[in-house]
Amino acid sequence: MPAVVDLENLRADVDAAVARHLHRLADEVGQIGPTATALTDQAGALLAGGKRLRAAFAYWSFRAHGGEATGEGREAAVRAGAALELFQAAALLHDDVMDASDTRRGRPTAHRVFEARHAEAGWAGEPARFGESAAILLGDLCLVAAQREIAAALAPLPPRTAQAAREVFDAMQSEVIVGQYLDVLVQAEPWGLDPAADEERARAVLRAKSASYSVRQPLVLGAVLAGADAARLEAVDAVGLPLGEAFQLRDDVLGVFGDPDVTGKPAGDDLREGKRTVLVARAMAAGDADQRALVTSRLGDPALTDDDVQALRDVILATGALDGVEHLIQELATAATGALQRADLEETGREVLLELTHAAVDRAA
């Protein structure tokens, strides 16, 4: 989606805002403890990648609701996008530790990088424990950075606008953290006894953990920054929730069937991590006894071979779970597109948001 996020120089401006923040942060960290700049180096490596999709949804919602392409409001929208990127980095760092992920965007995850640093140096203690601790602290540091960036973004704005935008940003953070807990909880609770309940729990997790902060809240944040009234906020919210859910369902499909060279993660990684997604819930619901037994016994086994992964994929295909989720994605995307077309928006902004909608759903990574 480079053509869409590059419009009006958005990606470059968000990247520059993130880089400025990380530069200041590295100076601060270096003064506290020179060796701790390993944290900001790793943050820079993580933040160098990414689609900048959240920033784009926020910015183009701002423009679609009448925000100007230059001036103070535009700068606030760009910096709010940078804050969203910093918050996403924090969420990814913590999520990778909880999922024991080895790679992110084609590179070793932060906890693996710090684990390797410990092992190579021959330091005392357990390398894995050190790596996880460092990654958690780096996530915390990125979370603090997000607070600072959103505060700086909103400072020049009228108090009422700034307060409303801050409330959106804060609610988003709480929702993601609770969603992360629900994700941990659903991995521990009984699974497979009530397929309909399993799917609803999986959808509740993805709405709270990913859908809201990936699409819905950035859209609302941009609208608030442009001064949208309650009716227009309600209309854009009606776009964001189904689109955010479709976006995360696409991630779930790619986590099982994606090309590792494109996704930057090993094939079938979500199956090794045991993610209890809508895709898996539907396979369990439609499968016969043997298929359900295979999923139950192998899902979440980190030692799955490529052949094991393929066997689980075959079940998902044979039960119609993949086709069903693809149909659900299209239903949700159609609902979001319809809501977007009905909303009271500036036409140029609407067109870009429609492009972003397609890019969010029809993607390979």
C-alpha positions, 0 to 999 in steps of 0.5 A, spaced: 500 500 500 505 504 499 502 509 494 496 510 498 500 512 505 505 516 501 499 521 499 501 528 501 508 526 503 504 522 509 509 516 510 515 521 510 512 526 515 510 520 520 517 517 519 520 523 520 516 525 527 518 518 529 525 519 528 525 525 531 522 522 538 527 516 538 533 521 537 531 525 543 529 519 547 536 516 545 540 522 548 536 521 554 537 514 555 544 515 553 545 520 559 542 515 564 546 509 562 550 509 555 549 501 555 542 502 555 542 505 548 541 498 546 534 499 547 533 505 543 537 501 537 532 496 537 526 500 538 529 504 531 529 497 528 522 495 529 519 502 528 523 502 521 518 497 518 511 497 518 505 499 513 504 506 517 496 504 516 494 506 523 497 513 521 494 513 515 487 512 517 488 517 522 490 522 517 485 521 512 480 521 517 482 528 519 482 530 512 476 527 510 472 531 516 475 538 513 482 538 516 487 542 512 493 539 508 497 545 511 498 548 518 497 547 525 492 542 525 495 538 520 502 537 524 497 535 530 494 529 525 501 527 523 504 527 530 498 523 532 500 518 527 507 518 530 504 516 537 500 511 534 506 508 531 510 508 537 504 505 541 503 499 536 511 498 537 509 497 545 504 492 543 508 488 538 514 488 543 509 485 549 505 481 544 511 477 541 514 476 548 507 473 550 506 469 544 514 467 544 515 469 537 521 468 534 520 473 528 517 480 526 517 483 519 522 478 517 527 480 523 528 476 530 524 479 535 526 484 540 526 478 546 530 474 541 535 479 539 537 481 547 537 473 548 542 472 543 546 478 546 546 475 553 548 468 550 554 471 546 557 475 552 556 469 556 553 474 562 550 471 568 543 468 568 538 465 563 539 468 556 531 467 555 529 471 561 534 476 560 531 477 553 524 477 555 525 482 561 529 487 556 523 486 551 518 488 556 522 494 558 523 496 551 515 496 550 514 500 556 519 505 554 515 505 547 509 506 551 512 512 555 514 515 548 507 514 545 504 518 551 509 524 550 508 524 542 501 524 543 501 530 548 506 534 544 501 533 538 495 536 542 499 541 546 497 547 540 490 545 539 484 548 542 483 545 549 476 542 548 479 538 541 485 536 545 481 533 551 477 530 546 483 527 542 486 525 548 480 521 551 480 517 544 487 515 545 487 513 552 481 509 551 484 506 545 490 504 550 486 501 555 482 497 550 488 494 547 491 492 554 484 489 556 484 485 549 491 482 550 489 479 557 482 476 554 487 473 548 491 470 554 485 468 557 482 465 551 488 461 550 487 458 557 480 457 558 477 450 555 476 450 547 472 446 543 466 444 547 462 450 544 464 452 537 459 458 537 462 460 543 469 459 541 468 463 535 464 469 539 470 469 544 475 469 538 472 475 535 471 479 542 478 478 542 480 481 536 475 487 536 478 489 543 486 487 541 487 489 534 481 491 530 479 497 535 486 500 535 488 498 528 482 502 524 476 504 529 480 509 534 485 512 529 479 514 524 475 517 530 481 520 532 482 523 526 475 526 526 476 529 533 482 532 531 478 535 525 472 538 529 467 533 527 461 533 531 457 527 534 453 525 528 459 524 524 463 521 529 458 516 530 458 515 522 466 514 522 465 509 528 460 505 524 466 504 518 471 503 523 469 497 527 467 492 521 473 494 517 478 493 523 475 486 524 476 484 517 483 487 517 485 482 523 481 476 520 486 477 514 492 477 519 489 471 522 488 468 515 495 470 513 498 467 519 496 460 517 496 461 509 501 467 508 507 467 504 513 467 509 517 471 504 512 477 504 509 476 511 516 476 515 514 470 519 515 463 518 509 459 515 504 457 520 507 460 525 500 462 528 498 454 529 505 453 532 503 459 537 496 456 538 492 462 536 485 460 537 482 464 532 475 464 528 479 460 523 480 455 528 474 455 531 470 454 524 474 448 523 473 445 530 465 447 529 465 443 522 470 438 522 469 431 524 471 427 530 478 425 527 479 432 524 477 435 531 482 431 534 488 433 530 487 440 531 486 439 539 492 435 539 497 439 535 495 446 535 500 450 539 505 445 539 512 449 537 515 443 534 510 442 529 514 440 522 512 443 515 508 437 514 504 438 521 503 445 519 500 442 512 496 437 515 492 442 520 492 447 513 488 441 510 483 440 515 482 448 515 481 447 508 477 441 508 472 443 513 470 450 509 473 454 515 477 458 510 472 459 505 467 461 511 472 466 514 474 469 507 466 470 506 466 474 513 471 478 511 468 480 505 461 481 508 465 486 514 469 490 508 462 491 504 459 494 511 465 498 512 465 501 505 457 502 505 458 506 511 464 510 508 460 512 502 454 514 506 458 518 511 458 526 511 465 526 508 470 531 504 470 527 497 477 527 496 478 524 503 473 519 502 476 516 496 483 515 499 479 512 505 476 507 500 483 506 497 485 504 504 479 500 506 481 495 500 488 495 502 487 493 509 483 487 507 486 485 500 493 484 502 498 479 502 502 481 509 
